[in-house]
Amino acid sequence: MLVNMKEILEEAEKGGYAIGCINTPNVETLRAVIGAAEDLNVPIIIDHAQVHDPLIPIEEIGPKMVEAAKKAKVPVCVHLDHGSDYSFVLRAIRCGFSSIMYDLSTLSFEENKEKLKEFTEYAHKMGITVEAELGIMTSTEEDSHGGSSGWTHETIKKTFTDPDQAAEFAEYTGVDALAVCFGTAHGIYAEPPLLDIDRVKAIRAKMPSTTRVVMHGGSGVDYDQVRAAISAGCSKVNYYSYMAKACTKHMTEYLNEKKGDGFYHEIQEEAYRFMREYAREVLSVFKNGK
């Protein structure tokens, strides 16, 4: 069933678990992610990232996502990930997305705050939930967000979200969810991430109870740290890069074993099978023992 993000994140925070948010840039991934959620009987957020639009336009994959959500046996939120252009955000809304991340984190604090307040008021009138970002999420060199090399545990701290600013931002804008920076990054990690869990606790304590804390860059983080972040207040965890990389590795081995034998549709189905199993493991972690 198609739902907006607010209701499932509210239940997640009350229950002490998190909802997985996974990119679905093709039909195989879309089927795999929803299938894994149905296997575990948990809600799921599927999303289309603006940076993936050159791979498949939102007008092509978006309606498929919405239709799959409506037919699913579990609650499914269809979400725009890192929409930074207002025109692109409107395209997602026209496609029927139930939730929008309007990412203006590269602007000044005041500009980000003012624009998100205006957009949130507009979106809420249509029953659409809104996510924003505060702090600037680092992207690694091996990432579709256009990251760079050279980041370390120390340099990344410059991008961390200030708890007091998070509280002010959430109160003023009325956003339903806020992605915060506390040690994760987009893409493949050059060194194991080290999360500032105390910062998550401080942000959760200071923000309004109606705004949920979001963790981006969840893939590649060891499961113990993920669970600690969830227990500290993160009720939405974004995950994709490591699942995509793992599938590439698996399919390389699969094709080598096949030695050119088989059909393309069989290759697609093997990728789907692998990703469904992978997503099931990840979503089990996000349940946080619940």
N, C-alpha and C positions, 0 to 999 in steps of 0.2 A: 504494500500500500504506500502511496506517496504521502509524505508528511513534511512539515517544515522542521527546521533544526531545533527550534526553541524547546519544543515539548520533549524530544528524546534526550536532549542534553540535560534538561532539568531532572528527568528521571535518573539519568546516569550519575549526576552529582549526588543526588539523594542516596543512590545505591552504592556509591563508592567505586564505580567502574567507569570506563571510558568508551565512547563510540569511535570506532575506526572510520577514518576518512581516506579513501583510496582513489587515486586517479584511474579513470576508465577510458583510455584513449582509443580503444578498439572494442569490437564486439566480444572477442574471446575474453578480454579482461573484465568487461562488464558482466558477462555470464558467470565468470569465475568468482568475482567478488560477491555478487548477490547470492550465488549458490552456496558459498562458504557461510554467509550470514544465515541462510536458511538452514544449513546443516546444524548450526549452533543455536538457532532460534534467537538471534540477537539483532537489534536494529543496526543499520549501516548507513553511512554517508558516502555516496558516489560523487565524484567531481570531475569537472573538465577544467584544466588549467589554461589560462590565456596563452601561455608559452607553447602549448601543444596544438594550438589552432592551425599552425602551418602543416601539421601532420594530418589532421582531420578537422575540417571546419565545424564549429559548434552547431551550425544549421543541419549538419549531417549526423553527428553523433548525439547531439542534444535530444532530439525527439525520440531516439532509440533509448536513451537513458530514462526519460520520463515515462515512456511506455513500459519499460522493464520494471520501473519502480511501482507503477500502478498494479502490475500483475504479480509482484512479489508476495510471498507468504509472510514477510516480516516488514516492519516499518522501514522505509527507504527515503532518505532526503537526497534530492538532486541539487548539487551545490556548485557554484562557480568558484574556482580556486585562483587566488591572486589576480583578480580582475583589476587592472590599473587604468584602463582607458574607459571613460564613461560610455562611449559608443559601444564598446564591447560588452559592458555590463548590461546595457539596454538590449543587446542581441540575446543575452542569456535569459533575460526576463521574457522576451518575446517567444523564446523556445519553451517556456513553461517551468524554468528552474524555480524551486521553492526556497532557495537560500543563495545569498550572494556574499562573497568576500570582496569588498571594495578596498583594495590595498593602496593606500596613499602614504605608506610609511616613509617614503623618500622625501616627502614634504616636511616643512617645519611642523612642530607640535601644534601650533595654533592653526595652521592651514589644514592639517589633517583633521583636527578636531572640528573645525567649522564645516568642512565639506562632508564629513561623516554624519554630523548632526542633521544636515539638510537631507542627505540621501536616506538616512534611517527613517526619518519622518515620512518620506515619500514611499519607501519600501513597506513600512509597517501598515500603511493604508491599504496595500494590496495583499497583506497577509504573508509577506516575504520576510524571512529573517536575515539579519545582517551580521557579518563578521568583519572586523578591522584588524590592523596590525600596528603595534607600537613597539618601537625599537626596530632595528633593521636586521632581518634574518640573513645571515651570511650564507653565501652559496659557494660550494667548492668548485674547483676547476672542472671536474667531471660532472657537470650538471646542466640541465636544459635552461636554468634560470640565468645563465651567463655569468658564472662565478669566476673566481681567480684563485691561484695558488698562493701559498705563503701565510695562510691564517694559522694561528696557534691558540692554545687555551688562553693565553694572555691577551692577544690582540682581539679576540672575539668578545672579550668582556666590554670593550668600548661600545658594542651594539646592544648590550643588555637593557631590558626594560626597567625603568624606575618604578617601584611600587606606588609612590605617591602620584606620579603622572598617570599611571594606569587607572588609579581610582578617580582622578579628576576627569580623565578622558571618558571612561565608561559612564560616569554620572552625567556628564554634559551631553554626550551623544546619544545615549540610550541604546547602544549596540547590544546585540544578544550574545556575542562572543568576541573575545579579544585574543588574537595570537600574540604571544609574548616571547621574548628572547631570553634564554637562560642557559645557553650552552650547546644547543643543537644547530644544525646547518642543513641546507638543502644539498642533495647529491650524495656522493660517495666520500666518506670521511678519510682524510689523510692520516689522522691519528684518532684513537678511540676518544669519543666525546666524554666530557666530564660535566655533568649537569649541576647547576646551582639550585638544589632542591629547596633550600631555605628561602631563596628569592621567590619561588613559586608559592610557598606558604604565605609569604608577606603580601604578594600580589592578591592572592585569594582572600586574605583577611581584610584587605583595604578596599577592594572593589565592591560595588553593589552586589547583593546576592543574586540579582537578576541577570548578571553578565557572567558568562562561563569563560574559563581559562582554556586556551587552546595551545597545544604543543605541535609545532611543525617540525619537519626533519626527523620524524620518529624512527624511520628505518635506519638501521646501522647502529642504533643505540642498544646496549645490552639490556636484556629483559628486566633485570633487577632494577636498573635505573628508570626504565619505563614505568614499572609498577610503583616505584617511589614517587615519580612525578604525578601519577594518577592519584595516589593516596594523598599527595600534597594539595591536590585541587584541580588537576587537568582532567576535564571531562570529554575532550575531543583530541584525538591523536591522528595527525596526518602521516600517511605511510605510502611509499611507492618505489623509490629508486632501487632499493635493495631487492625487492620482489622482481622488478623488471630485469635487473642484472642477473639474479639467480636463474630466471627463466632462460635468459640468453645462454648461460653456461650449460644448463640442462639440455637445451635444444641442440647445442653444438655437439654434445656427447651423443644425443639421440640420433642425429643425422650421421655422425661418424659410424655409429653402429649399423645404421641402415645401408650405408655405402651406396647412396643414391637410389635405393629401392623405395617404393611406396608412392603415395599420392599427396598433393598439397593439402587437401582437406584433412588428411590424417595427421599432417604436421600441425595444422591449426588446432585440432582436437587434443593433441598431446600437450601443446602449450596451455590450452584451457585446463586440462586435467591437472597439470603441474601447478598452475597459479591458484586453482581452487584449493588444492591441498595446502599450499603455502599460506594463502589468505586465512584458511581455517586455523592454522597454528598461531598466526599473528592476532587474530580476533580473540582467540582463547586467552592470550596474554592480557589483552585489554579488559577482559572480564575481571581481572584483578582478584581472582579467587572467589568470585561471587557466583 
